Amino acid sequence: MVRAEEREVIIRDSSGNLESCPRYKAIVNPDTDNVYSILSKDYIILQHDDAISKVQEDITKNPEFGTPIQEGPFLYKGGARMETRFVFPEVHIPIKNGDLVNPQIQVLNGYDGGQGFHVIFGAYRVVCSNGLTIGEKVLQVHQRHTRKVSNFLMNNLLSDSMHQFSMQTEIWKTWVNKTIDAKKMEEKIKLLKLSAKREEEIKKEVEVSDGEIINGQKVLNLWLFFNILCQYATHRVSPAIRLEMSRRISKMF
């Protein structure tokens, strides 16, 4: 796994002399000397390995949820950012016939100051291999690297999140019988604040989906439209955009 270390920052003063800059530190890949970022002296490195281990250790405290499948770690920006997912295949709930969802934990970490340590609880839709976002305020742990990452109570988070997952799936089941028309879909797509190109790509996904044409307009059930957005976030955008897009999806639904 890609690691990081701190190094002294040297600057050149107005006279051309080299001097140390104690207010900042360089976060560097020790194997390649690649500089991930120049950050404040208060920044504390959390190694990608350690971020994953914290979650793995706490998952073992809840064996009743079965053994999760780990996907990743996936590295981005030259190793500066990491993403890992844990899917719990033994906990599955059908939203409709043949359409199963599993709980999922997403772990994010970064060395560049642009991404802190995130643990996000959501869901995984088996039929199309995409992640589903659940309300982030209840089910997300986020800790910046400006203080030592504490041993947060993942044990309680996982138990509480599984309960929330069960309640959320009951809500999703009702979405199968709720419809959303073209005008409302366009309004929600606008709320994602994506580029015009990305908006058009999502609209094309809507056009080719299994909806109905009523009065000359495409109408989908809410579950299908929600999944079109989540699938786009899972498979078509960068991790940084995916995180923000998932937040906006959870707010609009």
N, C-alpha and C positions, 0 to 999 in steps of 0.2 A: 504494500500500500504506500502511496506517496505520502511523505511526511514533510514537516516544516520545522525550521529553527529560527531563532532570533539572531540578528547580527547588528553590529553597531552601524549607525548612519554617519557618514563623513561628508561634510560640505565644505565648499570653498568660500572664505569670507571675502569682504570687499577688497582686501589687499592681495588676494590670490593665495592666501595660506589655507591649508587644510586643517579642519578642526572637527571634533566630535559634536554631534547634535543630540544632547541628552533627552530632548522632548519627544524624540521619535525613535522607532526601531524598524529595521528591515525584516520582513518575514520572507524567508528564503527556502527553496528546495535544496537540502544539503548535498544531494547527489548530482544536481545539474547546475547549481548556483543561480538558477532562475529566481528572480525576485518576484514574489507574488504581490507584494504591496509594501508601502511605507506607511506605518500606522503609529498611533500615539503610544507613549511609553506605558499606558495603562492596559493596552491590549494583552490578553493572555491566550496563548495558543491552546486549542483543543485539537489534538491529533484526530484525523479521520478514524483511525483504528479505535481510539478511545471512545469516540462518539457512538460508534456501532456497538462496542462492548457494553457500554452503559445500558443500552436498550436490550441487548441480548441477555444480560444478567437479570434484568428485571422481568423479562418475559418468562424466564424459568420459574419465577415465583408464582406463576399462574398456569400450572400444567393442565388444568381442567379445560383450557381452550385448545389443547392439542399442540402439535409441533408445527411451527410455521415454516413456510418455504421462503428462503431469502433470495431476492433478485438483486444483483449487483454485488459489490458497489460499482456505480457508474461514476466516472470522473469527467469533469468538464473544465474548460479554461486552463489546460495544462496541468490539471490536478488541483487547482486552487479551490474547486468546489466538488462536493461529493453528494451522491444520492444513493440510498439503499432502501429497498422495500421488503417488508415481511408480510406475507399473505397467509392467512389461517384457513387452509382448505377443509379442515374438519368442522368448522363452523360455517354452515351455508344455509341461506334462506332463499326460497324461490319467490320472486316477485310475480311471476306468472309461469305457466307451464314451460319447463325447460330453460328458464331464465334465472340463473342462480347468481347470488352475490356473496362474497366472502369478506370478512373484516380484513383491513390492511393497515399497516403502520408504515409511514414514510419517514425516513431519517435524512436530514439535510445538515451539512456542515460546510464551513468555508475557511480559507486562509487569507482571503483578500479584503476582509472588512465589509464586503457587500452582502454577505450572507452569514447569519449567526447559526447557532445550533437549534434546529427545529425538530420536533417529534410531532407528526401530524397523523391523527387517526382518521381513517376513511374507509372506503370499501373498494372491492375489486369485482368487476362484472365479468364472469367467466366467458360468456358467449362472444365477447369482442375484445377481451384482454385490455380493458381500459379501467382507469381508476375513477372512483366516484367521490366527490367531495361531500363532506358532512360539515355541519356548522363549526367553524374554526374557533370561535370564542370558547366553546366548551371543551373541545377535543384537541387543542394544540398547546404544546409546551415550547416556549421560545426563550432562549437565554443568550444574551450577548457575551462576547468574549472579553468584556472589560472587567469581569470578575471571575473568580474560579467557579467553574460549573459545579453546582451542588449535586448531591445525590438525591435528586427530586424523587417524589413518590410515584414512580412509574407503576408500582403495584396497584395503587389506588386508581391511577389514571386508566390503566388497562381494564380493570373491573368496571369502573364507571363508564368507560367508552363502550364496552361490550353491551352494557345495558342500553346506552344511547343508540348503539347500532341496531339493536332489536326494535326499539321504538321507531327509528328512522325507516327501517324496512317496511314497517306497517304503513307509514305515510307513503312510501314509494308505491306500494301496492294500490293505493287509491289513485295514483297518477295514471295508471293504465286506463282508467275510465274517465279521465278528465282531458278535455281538448284545449288546444291553443291555436288561434288562427294566425294567418300570415302577418297581420299588422302587429299583434302582440309579440310574435317571434322576432320581428324586425326591431321592435323597441328593446327587447332583451339583448339582442345581438349588439345594439348600439351601446348598451350599458357596459359591455366588456372593454370598451375603449381600445379596440384593436385598429390596425391599419385598414385602409379601404380594401386592400388586396385580401387580407385575412377575412374581413367581413364577407366578401364575395365568395371566398372558398367555403365558408360555413353555409351561406345561402345555397350554394350548389349541392352541398350535402343534404340540406333540407329538401331540395327539389327532387333528388333521386331516392329519397327515403320512402318507406312504406306508409305513407299517409293517405288521406282522402282528398278529393277535389270537391269542394262545396261552394256553389255560386262562383265557380271559376277561380277559387283560391285554394292553396294547399292548407290542409288542417292536419295537425299531428296530435297524438296523445302526449300528455305532458312528460311521461316517462321516456318516450322516444326522443323528444326534443332535448330533454336534460342530458341524455346519453350522447346525442350528437355533439353537444358542447363539451362534455367531459372527454369524449373520445378524441376530439380535436386537440384539447389541452394535453392529453396523454401522449399522442403520437405525432403531432404536427408542429409543435413549438419547442423552443429551448426551455431548459429547466427554470431559468429566471422568469420567463414569460408565463410558464405553466403555473408557477406558484402564485403569481398575481392574478392570473386568469381564474384559477381555482377559488381564490378568495372572493372574486367578484361573482362567480357562479353561485357560491354558497349564500352570498348576500341576496342575490336576486330571487333565489328559490326559497 
